[in-house]
C-alpha cells in the first residue's frame, strides 16, 4: 500500500453567520486511477485549500475562496466559489444565482448545477471514481478502492460480443487487462484476448504490454485478426445480426498478422471527449474467401469477398477525434493520416487520409436533424491504395437501390442526412414499441484512380421501432421504377435530450 499523506488544515466554511474554525487531519490512502490520484495528491500537498466535510450552505451574499475540497458531505452553493472545487464521495448543488469561477473535478460524487447557475471553468466528471471518505479518531481519510493488482475483464465477465460473418462464421473470444502494482505514478498493464473462428478453424487473438501515466498510455503488441474498413457502413454487432438472420454481410474482410507500437491519450469531460492515437506497425495481410455459414432464413449464395493486394504494409498513423454533447447539438468529428513505405520490408508506399463526422441538431418541436459524412482517399503523390485500404458504396447503409458493394474504391465521399420525428407514446404497438418516422437522403460515391463515376443519391422514408424497421427508398433518377422496400432488425438508439417526453 502506498504511504499515506496527512495534513493539518483549517476549515473555514462560509455561512450566513460567522463560521467556526476547526482543525482536521486529512489522509489519502489506497489507490484509484493514476491521473485522479495525482490530482488529489497535488491538492493535499499544496495545503492551500478549504475543506468542507459537513453539510454546508453557501448563502447568496457569501464568497468562498478556493481551492475547495468537498469530502463526505453536501454543499449547497447559492453564493460564489472563487476558485477550483474538488468533490470526493460528496454532493455539490449549485443553485441560482450560484457561481463557480474555477474548474470542478467530481471524483466519485455528485455535481448538480442548475441551468441558471454559472460554471466558468472546466468540469471533470468521474462520478464512479473509486474513492470513499472515512472518519476515524478525528481524521478524515480519502481511500482509493482499487487493489494492488486489478483484473479488468472485457465484455460480460471476460466474454466479448460474438461476431458472425460470411468468411469465418461464428467467432467467439475472451479477453481482459491485468494492471500489476504501480511503479510510482506509472501503471503497467498486460492486455490479452483470444478466440476461435469456427468456419476458418483458426485461432484469433493478441497481446499488449504497456505503461499508463495520467491520461496517456503507450503499448507494444501483436495480433492475428480479421479486419475490414466498413464499420462506417454498419457496426460489427448490427452486421452480425444481419448476416445471421438474412445472410447479408456488409463488410469486406482480410486476415492480418500485426506488430505495432501505439501512444494513445484521452481527455474526458462532463460533456465532451477528445482522444488521440499515434501508431506505427507492420501488417502482413492475406485474402480470405467466403465459407458456408448457416443463416436463419437461409440463402442460395453469399456475395464474394473481394481479394486484397497481399503483402506487407509498414506504416505510421495519426488519428484524432472528439465527441461532445451540448443542449441543442450532439456530434463527433475525427480524422487520420497514414504514411506507408519500404521500411522493415514494406511492399507498398502510399499516403492516405480519412475524415468523418456526425451531427444531431434539435429541429422543430422534439425533431432531430442528423448529418453524417465520410471522406477518404490517397493524398497527393499517391495514385492508388492497396485494396486492404478500400471501402465501397452500395446496399443498405449507403445507396439502398444498388447492390451491396457495387461501387468499390479507395476514394470515398458520402453524406447521409435524416430528419427524425419521434412518435407519440399513444402510437405504441404491442411487441414493437413506439415508432419513429425518419426522412432520408443519402448521396455519394466510391471510385479509384483513372476511374470516373457520377455521384448517386437515394431518398426515402423509414419507420423505426426499437428493434425493427420498415423502409422504402427510391432513386430520383428513376423515381417510380427504382424503388426498394425492406424490413429488418435494428438496435435501439439512444434518445437525444430534446426527444424525451416532457413532464
N, C-alpha and C positions, 0 to 999 in steps of 0.2 A: 504494500500500500504506500502511496506517495506520502511524503512528510506533510503534516498539516501546517497551516499558517494561522496564527491568531493575532488579532489586532484589537486594541482598546480604542474606542471612539466615543464621541459624544453625539447622541441622537437628539436633535433639536427640531422635532416635528412642529409644523405650523398649524395653530388652531386660531379660532376667532378670539380666544383669550390667550394670555401668555402661556407658552409651553414650559413644561418642567424638564430640565436636562436630566439625562440618565446615561450612565456608563455601561456599555455592553461589550462583551468579548465576542468576536466573530471568528469562526474557524471554517476552513474548507478542507474536506477530506474526500477520499474516493476519486472517482474519475467519471467524466462524461465525454462527449465528443471533443476532440483536441481544440478546435477553433473556439468552442464555447468555454472550455476550461481556461484558455488563455485570456478571454475577456474577463472572467471572474478574477483570475489571478491579478491582472493589471489593475482592476478597480480596488481590490483589497490591499495590494502592495502600495498603492498611492496614498491610502489613508485619508484622502481628502474627499469624503462623501458623507451624506446624511443617511442614516439608517431609519427606515420605517418598519418596525417589527410588531406593531399592534395596529388594530383598526383605527384609521385616521381620516378626518375630513379636512381638506384644504379649502377654506372658505373663499368667497368671491374676492374679497379685498386683500387676500394674503398672497405673498410670493415666497416660494421655497427655492433656494439656490441649489443647483445640482453640482456634481452628480448625486443622484438619489438611488439608493438601494432599497427596494421594497421586498421583504423576505418574510414569508409565512404570515401575511396579513392582507387586509383590504385597504386600499387608499382611494378615496373619492376626491376628485380634483374639480373644483369649481373656480379656483384661482389660477395662478401661474406657477409653473415649474420652469425656472430659468436655468436650463441645463439638461444633461442626459438623464435617462431613467433606465434602471435595470430591474426586471421583475423576475423573482425566483420563487416558485411554489407560492404564488400570491396572486392577487387580483387588483387591477387598477382600472377605475372607471373615470373617464373624462367627460364631465357634464358641461353643457353650455353655462357660462361663456369660458370654460376652462381652456388653458393653452399649455402646450409643452414646447419649449423653444429649442430643444435639442433632439438627440436620437433616442429611440426606445428599443430596448432589447428584451424581448419576452422569452424567458428561458424556463419552460415548464410551468407557466402560469396562465393567467387570462388578462388580455388587454382589450378594453371595451370603450373605444372613443365614440362619442356622439357624432352624428353627421354635422352638427353645428360647432363642434369643438375644433381647435386648430392644433395640428401636429406638424411642426415646421421642419423637423429632421427626418431621417430615415427610420424605418421600422423593420427590425429583425424579428420575425415571427416564428418561434420554435415552441409551440405550446406543449409538445410531447417530449421536450428535452428531459433527460433522466436525472432530475435533481429534486431532492427533498430538503425541507428545513426542519431541524430538530432543536429543542431547547432542553438543556440539561445543566443543572447546577449554575444557573445564571449565564450560560454560554449558548450562543446561537450558532448552530452548526449547519453549514451547507454541505450536503452529502451527495456526491456523484454515485449513481446506481449501477454503472457498468462494471462488470467483473474484470479481473486482471487479464483474462483471456475470454474473448467473446466469439461465438459462432453465430453468424448471421446467415440463415438458410434462405435460399431463393424460393419464390412462389409459395405454395402451400406445403409447409414442413419439408422444404427442400425439393419438392416436385415442381418442375417448371410446366408452364402451359404446353400441352402437346401440340404438334403440328401435323398436318395431313396434306400431301400434295401428290401430283401425278408422277413424280420422279422417284420419291423414296417412300411413298405411302405414309404410314404412321411412324412418327419419330417421338420417342419418349426420352426425357432427360431429367437429371437431378443436378443440383449444384448448391454452392454456398461459399461464404467468405469467412476465413478464420483471422481474427485480429489478436495476435500474440501480445504479451505485455509491452508497454511502451518503452521506447528509448528516449528519455527526456520528454520533449513535446512531439516527437516523431512517432507515428503509428505504423508499424509494419503490418503487412497484410499478405494473405495467401488465398487466392481465389481459384476455385476449380469447378468444373462442370463436365458431365459426361452423359452420353445417351446412346441409343441404338436406333438405326434406321432400318425398319423391318423389311421393306421391299428390296433395299440395296444389300441387306445382310452385313452392314458395316457399322463400326463404332464411330461416333462423333463426340468431340469434346475439346477441352482446352485447359490451360493452366496459366495463371498470372502470379507474379510476386512483385511486391512494390512497397512504397513508403508513402504515407499521407502526412501532411502538415497543414493545419488550418483548413482552408478550402481547396487546397491543391493536392494532387495525387500523381505520382509517377510510377509506372509499372512497365515491366517487360513480360512478354508472354508468347505463347504459341497455341495454335488450334488447328483442328481439321473440322471444317464446317461446310455446309451447303448455303451458298449466297445468292442474292438476286438484287436488282436495282429498282424494284417496282413497288416498294412499300408505299410510295406516294399515291398509287392507284388504290390499293387495298392493304389493310394491315394483315399481319400473319394470321391473327385469330379469325377475322372475317373471311379471309381467303380459305383457311382450313375448313370452315363451316360450309362455304360454297362448294368446295371440292368434295367433301364428304357426302353432301346431300344431292348436288346437282351435277357433279363431275366437271365443274367449271373452275379451272385454275387460272388466275390472273397474273401469275408470276412466271418468269423465265429463270432457270437455275443453272449454276455451275458449281463444281466442287473445288475447294481451295485449301491448301495447306499454307498456313501463315505464321511468320515470325515477326514480332513487332515490339516497338517501344512507344509509349504514349505518355504525354503530360496533359492532364486534364484538370480543370477547375470549374467551380460553380458558385455563384453568389445567389442566395435565396432570400428574398424579401417577402413581406406580407402579401404584396400584390404583383410581384414580378420575379422572374428568374433569369439569370444570364449565365451562359456556360460557354466554355472554350475548350478546344482539344487540338493538340499538335501531335501527329502520329507519323512515325517512319517505320517502314517494314518491307518485307519480301513476301510476295504472294505467288505460289505455284498453282496454276489453275488448269482443270481439265473439263471437257464437256460431259454432260450427263444425258442419258436417253430416257424416254418415257417407259415406265414399268406398267404393271397391270393391277392397280389398286382397286379395291371394292368401293362401290358407291351405293347409297341408299336406294336411289331411283334408277340406278344402272345407266350405262352409256355405251353406245355402239363403238365409239372411238374417241380417244383423247387427242387433243392437238399436239403436234410435235413440240419438243423442247429444242429451240434453235441451238446449234453449236456455237462455241466461242473460238477465239484465237488462242489456242493453248500455248502456254509458256509462262515465263516468269515476269512479274511486274515488280520492280524495285522503285519505291516512290516515297514521297513525303506529302502529308496532307494537313492543311489547317482548316478547322471548322469553327464557326462562331454561330451562336443562336441566342434568342431571347424570347420569353413569353411574358405576357402581362395581362392583368385584368383590372379595368377601370369601371366606373359606374355605368358608362354608356358604350364601352368598346372592350372587346376581348380579342387578343391577337397574338401572333407569333411571327418571327422573322428569322431566317437563317441562311447560311451560305457556306461554301467550302471551295478550296482550291487544291488541286493535286498536281504534282510535278513528278514525272517518271523518267528514268534514264538508264544507262547501261551499267551503272554502279552495281556491284555484287551480282554480276551475271544477268542483269535485266535484259529482256528481249524486246522491250518497247520503250520508245521515247515519246512523250506527249505532255501537254499542259491542258488541263480542263478546269471547268468551273461549274458550280450548281448554285442556284438561288431559289428560295422557296418562301412562302408566307401564307398566312391566313388571317382574315379579319371577320369578326362578327360584330355588327353595329346595330344599336337599338333603332328600329324603324318606327312606323306608326303604331300607336297603342302598345301591345306587347309583341309586335312582329320583329323579325330579325332579318337583316340584310347580310348575307355572308359572301365573301370572296376568297378564293384560294388560287394560288398561282405557283407554277413550277417552270423554271427556265434553266436549261443546261446545255453544254456543248464544249467543244475544244476552244482553247484560247488562240489568238493569232500566233502563227508559226507552226501550228499542228493542223494537218489536213483532216485526219480521221482518228478515231479512238479504237482500241481493241474492243471486240464485241462483248467482253465481260464488263464493259462500261456503258453499254447501250441500254435503252429502255424502249417503250413503244406507245402508240396511241391506237385505240380501237377496242370496243367492247364496253361492258358495264364499268362505270367509274371514270371513263373518258368520253369517247364518242359511241353512244349506245347503238346507233343504227349501222355500225360497221362491225366486222368480225373481230374477235379477240386477237390483239397483236397484229392487226392488218398493216399498220404503218410503223415499222421499226426504224431506229436510227440513233445516232449519237448526238444529234441536235434535237432539242425539245422546247416548244413554247406551248403552254397550256394554261387556260384560265377557266375556272368554274365559278359561276355566280348563282346564288339561290336566294329566294325570298320566302321565309318560313312564317306560317300563320298557325300558332297553337290552337287546337280545338277546345271547345268548351267542355268541362267535365260532364256536362249533361249529354254529350255525344258518346260517352264511354260505351264500348261494345264488349260484351262478355268474352273473356279469354284473350281478347286483343288489346284492350285498353283504350286510351283517349287518342284519337287520330290527330295528325298534324299535316297540314297542306303545304307543299313546297313547290314553288315555280322555279324551273331550272333553265339555265343556259350554259352550255359548255362550248368552248372554242379552242382550236389549237391544231398542232401537227408535230410529228417527228419525222426526221429525214437525216441524210448523211451527205458526205462530200460528193460534189458534182451530181447532185440529185435535186430535182425541183418538184415540190408538192405544194398545192394550194392549201391554205388553211380551210378547215371544215368546221361546221358547228351543228349543234343539236339544241332543240328547245323542247320542254316537256313539263309534265305535272307528276308529282309523286305524293301519294298518301302514305304516311309513315306511322306505324304503331311501334311500341317499344321493342318488339321482337320480329316484326314483319313489315312488308311494304308492298304496295301496288304502284306501278309506274307506267306511264305512256309517254313516248318520246317520238319526235319526228325530225327529219332533216328538212330545213327550209327550202333547199333546192328542189325537193320533190315532196311538197307538203302533205299530199294525200296518199302518195304511192309508197313512201318510205317511212312507215310507222312501225314502231317497236313497242309491244306491250309485254310486261313481265311482272311477276310476283316473286318474292324471295324472303329470306330470313335476314335479320339485321340485329345489331346490338343496341340497347338503349343509349341515347345521347344524354350528356349532362345538360340540364336546362340552364339558360342564362338568367341572371337576376331579374331582368325585365319580363321574362316569360312566365315566371312563377305567379300563381294566383295571388291577388291582393286580398288582404284581410280587412 
